[in-house]
Amino acid sequence: MGCARWRELLSTQLDGEDAPGEREAAQRHLTSCDTCRRWYDDAAAITRRARMTLVRDSVDVTEGVLAALAAGPRRHRWWGLRALR
Ligand SMILES: [Zn+2]
């Protein structure tokens, strides 16, 4: 198998979508291929950075959802429908 195919497997590993058997084989390739090892280190760093950016920039809607649940069902929509009848 060529390095391009190993890198595809390593990429799926970084995404957490690899099969268990593929993981060990890909890790063995990394121990014998400096080029793929460097590629993998760079790809892992980029993946970590992207995940941290997503976490940092994500909007926490917890308080809004809890407040809506505490307020109970929104009955005014039903009142509006009744008014149309
Ligand atoms: Zn390689």
PDB file of the backbone (N, CA, C, O) and the ligand in Angstrom, with CONECT records:
HET     ZN  A 101       1
ATOM      1  N   MET A   1       0.849  -1.181   0.000  1.00  0.00           N
ATOM      2  CA  MET A   1       0.000   0.000   0.000  1.00  0.00           C
ATOM      3  C   MET A   1       0.889   1.235   0.000  1.00  0.00           C
ATOM      4  O   MET A   1       1.884   1.286   0.722  1.00  0.00           O
ATOM      5  N   GLY A   2       0.535   2.229  -0.805  1.00  0.00           N
ATOM      6  CA  GLY A   2       1.334   3.436  -0.893  1.00  0.00           C
ATOM      7  C   GLY A   2       1.023   4.425   0.217  1.00  0.00           C
ATOM      8  O   GLY A   2       0.035   4.279   0.937  1.00  0.00           O
ATOM      9  N   CYS A   3       1.881   5.436   0.348  1.00  0.00           N
ATOM     10  CA  CYS A   3       1.725   6.424   1.410  1.00  0.00           C
ATOM     11  C   CYS A   3       0.399   7.185   1.300  1.00  0.00           C
ATOM     12  O   CYS A   3      -0.187   7.552   2.318  1.00  0.00           O
ATOM     13  N   ALA A   4      -0.074   7.423   0.081  1.00  0.00           N
ATOM     14  CA  ALA A   4      -1.333   8.150  -0.081  1.00  0.00           C
ATOM     15  C   ALA A   4      -2.477   7.395   0.593  1.00  0.00           C
ATOM     16  O   ALA A   4      -3.327   7.990   1.255  1.00  0.00           O
ATOM     17  N   ARG A   5      -2.482   6.087   0.414  1.00  0.00           N
ATOM     18  CA  ARG A   5      -3.536   5.259   1.031  1.00  0.00           C
ATOM     19  C   ARG A   5      -3.392   5.249   2.559  1.00  0.00           C
ATOM     20  O   ARG A   5      -4.389   5.298   3.280  1.00  0.00           O
ATOM     21  N   TRP A   6      -2.147   5.186   3.046  1.00  0.00           N
ATOM     22  CA  TRP A   6      -1.944   5.243   4.498  1.00  0.00           C
ATOM     23  C   TRP A   6      -2.448   6.568   5.060  1.00  0.00           C
ATOM     24  O   TRP A   6      -3.038   6.616   6.139  1.00  0.00           O
ATOM     25  N   ARG A   7      -2.208   7.633   4.319  1.00  0.00           N
ATOM     26  CA  ARG A   7      -2.651   8.951   4.809  1.00  0.00           C
ATOM     27  C   ARG A   7      -4.177   9.051   4.834  1.00  0.00           C
ATOM     28  O   ARG A   7      -4.751   9.710   5.702  1.00  0.00           O
ATOM     29  N   GLU A   8      -4.828   8.386   3.869  1.00  0.00           N
ATOM     30  CA  GLU A   8      -6.299   8.341   3.933  1.00  0.00           C
ATOM     31  C   GLU A   8      -6.746   7.656   5.208  1.00  0.00           C
ATOM     32  O   GLU A   8      -7.656   8.131   5.888  1.00  0.00           O
ATOM     33  N   LEU A   9      -6.105   6.536   5.536  1.00  0.00           N
ATOM     34  CA  LEU A   9      -6.454   5.817   6.763  1.00  0.00           C
ATOM     35  C   LEU A   9      -6.151   6.657   8.002  1.00  0.00           C
ATOM     36  O   LEU A   9      -6.934   6.677   8.952  1.00  0.00           O
ATOM     37  N   LEU A  10      -5.023   7.343   7.986  1.00  0.00           N
ATOM     38  CA  LEU A  10      -4.663   8.184   9.132  1.00  0.00           C
ATOM     39  C   LEU A  10      -5.642   9.338   9.285  1.00  0.00           C
ATOM     40  O   LEU A  10      -5.961   9.752  10.399  1.00  0.00           O
ATOM     41  N   SER A  11      -6.114   9.850   8.157  1.00  0.00           N
ATOM     42  CA  SER A  11      -7.097  10.929   8.210  1.00  0.00           C
ATOM     43  C   SER A  11      -8.407  10.444   8.832  1.00  0.00           C
ATOM     44  O   SER A  11      -9.004  11.144   9.650  1.00  0.00           O
ATOM     45  N   THR A  12      -8.850   9.256   8.450  1.00  0.00           N
ATOM     46  CA  THR A  12     -10.073   8.723   9.061  1.00  0.00           C
ATOM     47  C   THR A  12      -9.850   8.456  10.546  1.00  0.00           C
ATOM     48  O   THR A  12     -10.775   8.575  11.349  1.00  0.00           O
ATOM     49  N   GLN A  13      -8.615   8.095  10.909  1.00  0.00           N
ATOM     50  CA  GLN A  13      -8.280   7.892  12.315  1.00  0.00           C
ATOM     51  C   GLN A  13      -8.412   9.197  13.089  1.00  0.00           C
ATOM     52  O   GLN A  13      -8.939   9.211  14.201  1.00  0.00           O
ATOM     53  N   LEU A  14      -7.938  10.286  12.506  1.00  0.00           N
ATOM     54  CA  LEU A  14      -8.042  11.590  13.173  1.00  0.00           C
ATOM     55  C   LEU A  14      -9.500  12.006  13.337  1.00  0.00           C
ATOM     56  O   LEU A  14      -9.850  12.717  14.279  1.00  0.00           O
ATOM     57  N   ASP A  15     -10.345  11.556  12.413  1.00  0.00           N
ATOM     58  CA  ASP A  15     -11.775  11.867  12.500  1.00  0.00           C
ATOM     59  C   ASP A  15     -12.519  10.878  13.398  1.00  0.00           C
ATOM     60  O   ASP A  15     -13.722  11.019  13.617  1.00  0.00           O
ATOM     61  N   GLY A  16     -11.804   9.880  13.915  1.00  0.00           N
ATOM     62  CA  GLY A  16     -12.423   8.887  14.784  1.00  0.00           C
ATOM     63  C   GLY A  16     -13.305   7.904  14.037  1.00  0.00           C
ATOM     64  O   GLY A  16     -14.198   7.296  14.627  1.00  0.00           O
ATOM     65  N   GLU A  17     -13.059   7.743  12.739  1.00  0.00           N
ATOM     66  CA  GLU A  17     -13.914   6.885  11.925  1.00  0.00           C
ATOM     67  C   GLU A  17     -13.186   5.654  11.400  1.00  0.00           C
ATOM     68  O   GLU A  17     -13.676   4.990  10.486  1.00  0.00           O
ATOM     69  N   ASP A  18     -12.042   5.347  11.956  1.00  0.00           N
ATOM     70  CA  ASP A  18     -11.276   4.208  11.466  1.00  0.00           C
ATOM     71  C   ASP A  18     -11.736   2.915  12.128  1.00  0.00           C
ATOM     72  O   ASP A  18     -12.334   2.919  13.204  1.00  0.00           O
ATOM     73  N   ALA A  19     -11.440   1.816  11.456  1.00  0.00           N
ATOM     74  CA  ALA A  19     -11.730   0.495  12.007  1.00  0.00           C
ATOM     75  C   ALA A  19     -10.565   0.088  12.904  1.00  0.00           C
ATOM     76  O   ALA A  19      -9.427   0.477  12.640  1.00  0.00           O
ATOM     77  N   PRO A  20     -10.822  -0.684  13.955  1.00  0.00           N
ATOM     78  CA  PRO A  20      -9.744  -1.058  14.880  1.00  0.00           C
ATOM     79  C   PRO A  20      -8.544  -1.703  14.203  1.00  0.00           C
ATOM     80  O   PRO A  20      -7.409  -1.394  14.566  1.00  0.00           O
ATOM     81  N   GLY A  21      -8.749  -2.573  13.250  1.00  0.00           N
ATOM     82  CA  GLY A  21      -7.640  -3.232  12.577  1.00  0.00           C
ATOM     83  C   GLY A  21      -6.794  -2.261  11.771  1.00  0.00           C
ATOM     84  O   GLY A  21      -5.580  -2.428  11.654  1.00  0.00           O
ATOM     85  N   GLU A  22      -7.452  -1.235  11.211  1.00  0.00           N
ATOM     86  CA  GLU A  22      -6.726  -0.248  10.419  1.00  0.00           C
ATOM     87  C   GLU A  22      -5.820   0.609  11.287  1.00  0.00           C
ATOM     88  O   GLU A  22      -4.748   1.030  10.855  1.00  0.00           O
ATOM     89  N   ARG A  23      -6.253   0.863  12.505  1.00  0.00           N
ATOM     90  CA  ARG A  23      -5.491   1.748  13.387  1.00  0.00           C
ATOM     91  C   ARG A  23      -4.090   1.189  13.662  1.00  0.00           C
ATOM     92  O   ARG A  23      -3.094   1.902  13.542  1.00  0.00           O
ATOM     93  N   GLU A  24      -4.029  -0.078  14.027  1.00  0.00           N
ATOM     94  CA  GLU A  24      -2.720  -0.675  14.335  1.00  0.00           C
ATOM     95  C   GLU A  24      -1.822  -0.698  13.100  1.00  0.00           C
ATOM     96  O   GLU A  24      -0.627  -0.415  13.186  1.00  0.00           O
ATOM     97  N   ALA A  25      -2.404  -1.035  11.956  1.00  0.00           N
ATOM     98  CA  ALA A  25      -1.608  -1.094  10.725  1.00  0.00           C
ATOM     99  C   ALA A  25      -1.075   0.289  10.365  1.00  0.00           C
ATOM    100  O   ALA A  25       0.084   0.431   9.976  1.00  0.00           O
ATOM    101  N   ALA A  26      -1.923   1.309  10.497  1.00  0.00           N
ATOM    102  CA  ALA A  26      -1.486   2.669  10.175  1.00  0.00           C
ATOM    103  C   ALA A  26      -0.398   3.131  11.147  1.00  0.00           C
ATOM    104  O   ALA A  26       0.560   3.788  10.740  1.00  0.00           O
ATOM    105  N   GLN A  27      -0.543   2.788  12.429  1.00  0.00           N
ATOM    106  CA  GLN A  27       0.477   3.175  13.407  1.00  0.00           C
ATOM    107  C   GLN A  27       1.806   2.477  13.111  1.00  0.00           C
ATOM    108  O   GLN A  27       2.872   3.063  13.299  1.00  0.00           O
ATOM    109  N   ARG A  28       1.741   1.228  12.650  1.00  0.00           N
ATOM    110  CA  ARG A  28       2.982   0.527  12.282  1.00  0.00           C
ATOM    111  C   ARG A  28       3.654   1.228  11.111  1.00  0.00           C
ATOM    112  O   ARG A  28       4.878   1.355  11.075  1.00  0.00           O
ATOM    113  N   HIS A  29       2.842   1.689  10.140  1.00  0.00           N
ATOM    114  CA  HIS A  29       3.435   2.400   9.002  1.00  0.00           C
ATOM    115  C   HIS A  29       4.130   3.673   9.486  1.00  0.00           C
ATOM    116  O   HIS A  29       5.199   4.024   8.987  1.00  0.00           O
ATOM    117  N   LEU A  30       3.529   4.361  10.449  1.00  0.00           N
ATOM    118  CA  LEU A  30       4.137   5.601  10.945  1.00  0.00           C
ATOM    119  C   LEU A  30       5.509   5.358  11.566  1.00  0.00           C
ATOM    120  O   LEU A  30       6.384   6.220  11.490  1.00  0.00           O
ATOM    121  N   THR A  31       5.698   4.213  12.168  1.00  0.00           N
ATOM    122  CA  THR A  31       6.995   3.941  12.791  1.00  0.00           C
ATOM    123  C   THR A  31       8.079   3.693  11.753  1.00  0.00           C
ATOM    124  O   THR A  31       9.268   3.780  12.062  1.00  0.00           O
ATOM    125  N   SER A  32       7.670   3.382  10.509  1.00  0.00           N
ATOM    126  CA  SER A  32       8.669   3.077   9.486  1.00  0.00           C
ATOM    127  C   SER A  32       8.762   4.137   8.392  1.00  0.00           C
ATOM    128  O   SER A  32       9.625   4.045   7.519  1.00  0.00           O
ATOM    129  N   CYS A  33       7.878   5.151   8.427  1.00  0.00           N
ATOM    130  CA  CYS A  33       7.862   6.148   7.342  1.00  0.00           C
ATOM    131  C   CYS A  33       7.913   7.559   7.937  1.00  0.00           C
ATOM    132  O   CYS A  33       6.916   8.052   8.464  1.00  0.00           O
ATOM    133  N   ASP A  34       9.072   8.199   7.849  1.00  0.00           N
ATOM    134  CA  ASP A  34       9.239   9.537   8.411  1.00  0.00           C
ATOM    135  C   ASP A  34       8.342  10.567   7.720  1.00  0.00           C
ATOM    136  O   ASP A  34       7.831  11.480   8.368  1.00  0.00           O
ATOM    137  N   THR A  35       8.150  10.420   6.406  1.00  0.00           N
ATOM    138  CA  THR A  35       7.330  11.378   5.654  1.00  0.00           C
ATOM    139  C   THR A  35       5.890  11.353   6.163  1.00  0.00           C
ATOM    140  O   THR A  35       5.298  12.404   6.408  1.00  0.00           O
ATOM    141  N   CYS A  36       5.330  10.160   6.323  1.00  0.00           N
ATOM    142  CA  CYS A  36       3.956  10.066   6.818  1.00  0.00           C
ATOM    143  C   CYS A  36       3.882  10.483   8.295  1.00  0.00           C
ATOM    144  O   CYS A  36       2.877  11.046   8.730  1.00  0.00           O
ATOM    145  N   ARG A  37       4.924  10.212   9.048  1.00  0.00           N
ATOM    146  CA  ARG A  37       4.947  10.620  10.468  1.00  0.00           C
ATOM    147  C   ARG A  37       4.836  12.147  10.560  1.00  0.00           C
ATOM    148  O   ARG A  37       4.048  12.670  11.348  1.00  0.00           O
ATOM    149  N   ARG A  38       5.625  12.851   9.753  1.00  0.00           N
ATOM    150  CA  ARG A  38       5.554  14.323   9.753  1.00  0.00           C
ATOM    151  C   ARG A  38       4.175  14.792   9.283  1.00  0.00           C
ATOM    152  O   ARG A  38       3.599  15.714   9.862  1.00  0.00           O
ATOM    153  N   TRP A  39       3.644  14.151   8.225  1.00  0.00           N
ATOM    154  CA  TRP A  39       2.302  14.507   7.729  1.00  0.00           C
ATOM    155  C   TRP A  39       1.269  14.311   8.837  1.00  0.00           C
ATOM    156  O   TRP A  39       0.410  15.163   9.063  1.00  0.00           O
ATOM    157  N   TYR A  40       1.371  13.180   9.518  1.00  0.00           N
ATOM    158  CA  TYR A  40       0.405  12.867  10.575  1.00  0.00           C
ATOM    159  C   TYR A  40       0.494  13.874  11.719  1.00  0.00           C
ATOM    160  O   TYR A  40      -0.536  14.327  12.219  1.00  0.00           O
ATOM    161  N   ASP A  41       1.708  14.231  12.142  1.00  0.00           N
ATOM    162  CA  ASP A  41       1.880  15.214  13.218  1.00  0.00           C
ATOM    163  C   ASP A  41       1.257  16.558  12.827  1.00  0.00           C
ATOM    164  O   ASP A  41       0.577  17.191  13.635  1.00  0.00           O
ATOM    165  N   ASP A  42       1.492  16.987  11.589  1.00  0.00           N
ATOM    166  CA  ASP A  42       0.910  18.251  11.117  1.00  0.00           C
ATOM    167  C   ASP A  42      -0.617  18.152  11.057  1.00  0.00           C
ATOM    168  O   ASP A  42      -1.319  19.063  11.496  1.00  0.00           O
ATOM    169  N   ALA A  43      -1.129  17.037  10.510  1.00  0.00           N
ATOM    170  CA  ALA A  43      -2.583  16.864  10.393  1.00  0.00           C
ATOM    171  C   ALA A  43      -3.241  16.803  11.767  1.00  0.00           C
ATOM    172  O   ALA A  43      -4.326  17.352  11.962  1.00  0.00           O
ATOM    173  N   ALA A  44      -2.587  16.134  12.725  1.00  0.00           N
ATOM    174  CA  ALA A  44      -3.141  16.059  14.079  1.00  0.00           C
ATOM    175  C   ALA A  44      -3.183  17.441  14.723  1.00  0.00           C
ATOM    176  O   ALA A  44      -4.143  17.776  15.417  1.00  0.00           O
ATOM    177  N   ALA A  45      -2.139  18.248  14.493  1.00  0.00           N
ATOM    178  CA  ALA A  45      -2.110  19.602  15.064  1.00  0.00           C
ATOM    179  C   ALA A  45      -3.224  20.455  14.459  1.00  0.00           C
ATOM    180  O   ALA A  45      -3.891  21.204  15.172  1.00  0.00           O
ATOM    181  N   ILE A  46      -3.424  20.341  13.155  1.00  0.00           N
ATOM    182  CA  ILE A  46      -4.485  21.117  12.483  1.00  0.00           C
ATOM    183  C   ILE A  46      -5.855  20.673  13.001  1.00  0.00           C
ATOM    184  O   ILE A  46      -6.728  21.505  13.246  1.00  0.00           O
ATOM    185  N   THR A  47      -6.040  19.371  13.165  1.00  0.00           N
ATOM    186  CA  THR A  47      -7.313  18.845  13.664  1.00  0.00           C
ATOM    187  C   THR A  47      -7.599  19.355  15.074  1.00  0.00           C
ATOM    188  O   THR A  47      -8.720  19.762  15.377  1.00  0.00           O
ATOM    189  N   ARG A  48      -6.575  19.329  15.937  1.00  0.00           N
ATOM    190  CA  ARG A  48      -6.751  19.840  17.308  1.00  0.00           C
ATOM    191  C   ARG A  48      -7.123  21.311  17.296  1.00  0.00           C
ATOM    192  O   ARG A  48      -8.026  21.740  18.014  1.00  0.00           O
ATOM    193  N   ARG A  49      -6.412  22.089  16.466  1.00  0.00           N
ATOM    194  CA  ARG A  49      -6.673  23.527  16.382  1.00  0.00           C
ATOM    195  C   ARG A  49      -8.106  23.787  15.896  1.00  0.00           C
ATOM    196  O   ARG A  49      -8.796  24.658  16.426  1.00  0.00           O
ATOM    197  N   ALA A  50      -8.542  23.031  14.890  1.00  0.00           N
ATOM    198  CA  ALA A  50      -9.899  23.210  14.354  1.00  0.00           C
ATOM    199  C   ALA A  50     -10.942  22.867  15.408  1.00  0.00           C
ATOM    200  O   ALA A  50     -11.946  23.567  15.537  1.00  0.00           O
ATOM    201  N   ARG A  51     -10.715  21.800  16.159  1.00  0.00           N
ATOM    202  CA  ARG A  51     -11.684  21.414  17.200  1.00  0.00           C
ATOM    203  C   ARG A  51     -11.741  22.459  18.309  1.00  0.00           C
ATOM    204  O   ARG A  51     -12.820  22.778  18.808  1.00  0.00           O
ATOM    205  N   MET A  52     -10.586  22.990  18.694  1.00  0.00           N
ATOM    206  CA  MET A  52     -10.568  24.004  19.749  1.00  0.00           C
ATOM    207  C   MET A  52     -11.283  25.270  19.279  1.00  0.00           C
ATOM    208  O   MET A  52     -11.975  25.922  20.061  1.00  0.00           O
ATOM    209  N   THR A  53     -11.117  25.616  18.004  1.00  0.00           N
ATOM    210  CA  THR A  53     -11.795  26.786  17.460  1.00  0.00           C
ATOM    211  C   THR A  53     -13.304  26.572  17.473  1.00  0.00           C
ATOM    212  O   THR A  53     -14.059  27.483  17.811  1.00  0.00           O
ATOM    213  N   LEU A  54     -13.746  25.369  17.105  1.00  0.00           N
ATOM    214  CA  LEU A  54     -15.182  25.078  17.107  1.00  0.00           C
ATOM    215  C   LEU A  54     -15.745  25.172  18.516  1.00  0.00           C
ATOM    216  O   LEU A  54     -16.826  25.724  18.719  1.00  0.00           O
ATOM    217  N   VAL A  55     -15.018  24.634  19.489  1.00  0.00           N
ATOM    218  CA  VAL A  55     -15.484  24.671  20.879  1.00  0.00           C
ATOM    219  C   VAL A  55     -15.521  26.111  21.378  1.00  0.00           C
ATOM    220  O   VAL A  55     -16.487  26.529  22.015  1.00  0.00           O
ATOM    221  N   ARG A  56     -14.465  26.866  21.084  1.00  0.00           N
ATOM    222  CA  ARG A  56     -14.371  28.240  21.566  1.00  0.00           C
ATOM    223  C   ARG A  56     -15.463  29.125  20.956  1.00  0.00           C
ATOM    224  O   ARG A  56     -16.025  29.985  21.634  1.00  0.00           O
ATOM    225  N   ASP A  57     -15.755  28.904  19.671  1.00  0.00           N
ATOM    226  CA  ASP A  57     -16.685  29.785  18.966  1.00  0.00           C
ATOM    227  C   ASP A  57     -18.133  29.298  18.995  1.00  0.00           C
ATOM    228  O   ASP A  57     -19.022  29.974  18.478  1.00  0.00           O
ATOM    229  N   SER A  58     -18.375  28.143  19.590  1.00  0.00           N
ATOM    230  CA  SER A  58     -19.749  27.651  19.606  1.00  0.00           C
ATOM    231  C   SER A  58     -20.588  28.450  20.601  1.00  0.00           C
ATOM    232  O   SER A  58     -20.072  28.958  21.596  1.00  0.00           O
ATOM    233  N   VAL A  59     -21.848  28.550  20.328  1.00  0.00           N
ATOM    234  CA  VAL A  59     -22.757  29.321  21.161  1.00  0.00           C
ATOM    235  C   VAL A  59     -23.402  28.378  22.172  1.00  0.00           C
ATOM    236  O   VAL A  59     -23.941  27.334  21.805  1.00  0.00           O
ATOM    237  N   ASP A  60     -23.342  28.752  23.430  1.00  0.00           N
ATOM    238  CA  ASP A  60     -23.963  27.947  24.474  1.00  0.00           C
ATOM    239  C   ASP A  60     -25.418  28.379  24.611  1.00  0.00           C
ATOM    240  O   ASP A  60     -25.701  29.503  25.026  1.00  0.00           O
ATOM    241  N   VAL A  61     -26.342  27.483  24.262  1.00  0.00           N
ATOM    242  CA  VAL A  61     -27.768  27.798  24.305  1.00  0.00           C
ATOM    243  C   VAL A  61     -28.436  27.187  25.535  1.00  0.00           C
ATOM    244  O   VAL A  61     -29.660  27.218  25.657  1.00  0.00           O
ATOM    245  N   THR A  62     -27.641  26.636  26.440  1.00  0.00           N
ATOM    246  CA  THR A  62     -28.185  25.939  27.599  1.00  0.00           C
ATOM    247  C   THR A  62     -29.126  26.824  28.408  1.00  0.00           C
ATOM    248  O   THR A  62     -30.244  26.418  28.727  1.00  0.00           O
ATOM    249  N   GLU A  63     -28.675  28.035  28.741  1.00  0.00           N
ATOM    250  CA  GLU A  63     -29.508  28.917  29.573  1.00  0.00           C
ATOM    251  C   GLU A  63     -30.826  29.256  28.887  1.00  0.00           C
ATOM    252  O   GLU A  63     -31.869  29.299  29.539  1.00  0.00           O
ATOM    253  N   GLY A  64     -30.790  29.495  27.590  1.00  0.00           N
ATOM    254  CA  GLY A  64     -32.012  29.827  26.861  1.00  0.00           C
ATOM    255  C   GLY A  64     -32.991  28.659  26.831  1.00  0.00           C
ATOM    256  O   GLY A  64     -34.198  28.851  26.976  1.00  0.00           O
ATOM    257  N   VAL A  65     -32.470  27.451  26.644  1.00  0.00           N
ATOM    258  CA  VAL A  65     -33.330  26.271  26.617  1.00  0.00           C
ATOM    259  C   VAL A  65     -33.925  26.025  27.989  1.00  0.00           C
ATOM    260  O   VAL A  65     -35.120  25.751  28.107  1.00  0.00           O
ATOM    261  N   LEU A  66     -33.104  26.119  29.032  1.00  0.00           N
ATOM    262  CA  LEU A  66     -33.614  25.907  30.391  1.00  0.00           C
ATOM    263  C   LEU A  66     -34.663  26.957  30.755  1.00  0.00           C
ATOM    264  O   LEU A  66     -35.663  26.630  31.395  1.00  0.00           O
ATOM    265  N   ALA A  67     -34.454  28.191  30.366  1.00  0.00           N
ATOM    266  CA  ALA A  67     -35.429  29.253  30.660  1.00  0.00           C
ATOM    267  C   ALA A  67     -36.740  28.984  29.934  1.00  0.00           C
ATOM    268  O   ALA A  67     -37.814  29.201  30.494  1.00  0.00           O
ATOM    269  N   ALA A  68     -36.662  28.515  28.693  1.00  0.00           N
ATOM    270  CA  ALA A  68     -37.880  28.213  27.929  1.00  0.00           C
ATOM    271  C   ALA A  68     -38.631  27.048  28.553  1.00  0.00           C
ATOM    272  O   ALA A  68     -39.861  27.056  28.612  1.00  0.00           O
ATOM    273  N   LEU A  69     -37.891  26.046  29.018  1.00  0.00           N
ATOM    274  CA  LEU A  69     -38.537  24.905  29.665  1.00  0.00           C
ATOM    275  C   LEU A  69     -39.186  25.321  30.978  1.00  0.00           C
ATOM    276  O   LEU A  69     -40.286  24.872  31.300  1.00  0.00           O
ATOM    277  N   ALA A  70     -38.507  26.180  31.737  1.00  0.00           N
ATOM    278  CA  ALA A  70     -39.043  26.641  33.016  1.00  0.00           C
ATOM    279  C   ALA A  70     -40.296  27.478  32.812  1.00  0.00           C
ATOM    280  O   ALA A  70     -41.182  27.477  33.667  1.00  0.00           O
ATOM    281  N   ALA A  71     -40.386  28.190  31.698  1.00  0.00           N
ATOM    282  CA  ALA A  71     -41.537  29.046  31.416  1.00  0.00           C
ATOM    283  C   ALA A  71     -42.764  28.221  31.043  1.00  0.00           C
ATOM    284  O   ALA A  71     -43.883  28.734  31.067  1.00  0.00           O
ATOM    285  N   GLY A  72     -42.569  26.955  30.701  1.00  0.00           N
ATOM    286  CA  GLY A  72     -43.693  26.097  30.366  1.00  0.00           C
ATOM    287  C   GLY A  72     -44.074  26.221  28.907  1.00  0.00           C
ATOM    288  O   GLY A  72     -43.425  26.938  28.146  1.00  0.00           O
ATOM    289  N   PRO A  73     -45.148  25.511  28.512  1.00  0.00           N
ATOM    290  CA  PRO A  73     -45.560  25.526  27.104  1.00  0.00           C
ATOM    291  C   PRO A  73     -46.018  26.917  26.674  1.00  0.00           C
ATOM    292  O   PRO A  73     -46.554  27.688  27.470  1.00  0.00           O
ATOM    293  N   ARG A  74     -45.799  27.210  25.427  1.00  0.00           N
ATOM    294  CA  ARG A  74     -46.160  28.532  24.901  1.00  0.00           C
ATOM    295  C   ARG A  74     -47.596  28.449  24.389  1.00  0.00           C
ATOM    296  O   ARG A  74     -47.847  27.991  23.274  1.00  0.00           O
ATOM    297  N   ARG A  75     -48.516  28.891  25.210  1.00  0.00           N
ATOM    298  CA  ARG A  75     -49.934  28.754  24.874  1.00  0.00           C
ATOM    299  C   ARG A  75     -50.438  29.851  23.939  1.00  0.00           C
ATOM    300  O   ARG A  75     -51.479  29.700  23.299  1.00  0.00           O
ATOM    301  N   HIS A  76     -49.692  30.955  23.862  1.00  0.00           N
ATOM    302  CA  HIS A  76     -50.208  32.063  23.061  1.00  0.00           C
ATOM    303  C   HIS A  76     -50.424  31.681  21.604  1.00  0.00           C
ATOM    304  O   HIS A  76     -51.255  32.287  20.927  1.00  0.00           O
ATOM    305  N   ARG A  77     -49.692  30.686  21.107  1.00  0.00           N
ATOM    306  CA  ARG A  77     -49.916  30.276  19.715  1.00  0.00           C
ATOM    307  C   ARG A  77     -51.308  29.668  19.555  1.00  0.00           C
ATOM    308  O   ARG A  77     -51.973  29.885  18.542  1.00  0.00           O
ATOM    309  N   TRP A  78     -51.745  28.906  20.556  1.00  0.00           N
ATOM    310  CA  TRP A  78     -53.075  28.314  20.486  1.00  0.00           C
ATOM    311  C   TRP A  78     -54.150  29.392  20.550  1.00  0.00           C
ATOM    312  O   TRP A  78     -55.172  29.308  19.869  1.00  0.00           O
ATOM    313  N   TRP A  79     -53.906  30.410  21.380  1.00  0.00           N
ATOM    314  CA  TRP A  79     -54.866  31.508  21.453  1.00  0.00           C
ATOM    315  C   TRP A  79     -55.001  32.172  20.099  1.00  0.00           C
ATOM    316  O   TRP A  79     -56.102  32.525  19.676  1.00  0.00           O
ATOM    317  N   GLY A  80     -53.888  32.340  19.428  1.00  0.00           N
ATOM    318  CA  GLY A  80     -53.918  32.968  18.109  1.00  0.00           C
ATOM    319  C   GLY A  80     -54.713  32.132  17.124  1.00  0.00           C
ATOM    320  O   GLY A  80     -55.473  32.679  16.325  1.00  0.00           O
ATOM    321  N   LEU A  81     -54.551  30.803  17.164  1.00  0.00           N
ATOM    322  CA  LEU A  81     -55.294  29.938  16.255  1.00  0.00           C
ATOM    323  C   LEU A  81     -56.788  29.994  16.542  1.00  0.00           C
ATOM    324  O   LEU A  81     -57.603  29.978  15.620  1.00  0.00           O
ATOM    325  N   ARG A  82     -57.144  30.058  17.805  1.00  0.00           N
ATOM    326  CA  ARG A  82     -58.566  30.132  18.152  1.00  0.00           C
ATOM    327  C   ARG A  82     -59.195  31.431  17.646  1.00  0.00           C
ATOM    328  O   ARG A  82     -60.353  31.461  17.229  1.00  0.00           O
ATOM    329  N   ALA A  83     -58.420  32.477  17.694  1.00  0.00           N
ATOM    330  CA  ALA A  83     -58.948  33.760  17.237  1.00  0.00           C
ATOM    331  C   ALA A  83     -59.260  33.735  15.747  1.00  0.00           C
ATOM    332  O   ALA A  83     -60.122  34.481  15.283  1.00  0.00           O
ATOM    333  N   LEU A  84     -58.561  32.875  14.984  1.00  0.00           N
ATOM    334  CA  LEU A  84     -58.786  32.798  13.545  1.00  0.00           C
ATOM    335  C   LEU A  84     -60.050  32.028  13.202  1.00  0.00           C
ATOM    336  O   LEU A  84     -60.577  32.169  12.099  1.00  0.00           O
ATOM    337  N   ARG A  85     -60.542  31.221  14.121  1.00  0.00           N
ATOM    338  CA  ARG A  85     -61.712  30.386  13.825  1.00  0.00           C
ATOM    339  C   ARG A  85     -62.978  31.207  13.791  1.00  0.00           C
ATOM    340  O   ARG A  85     -64.059  30.665  13.555  1.00  0.00           O
TER     341      ARG A  85
HETATM  342 ZN    ZN A 101       4.351   6.664   4.304  1.00  0.00          ZN2+
END
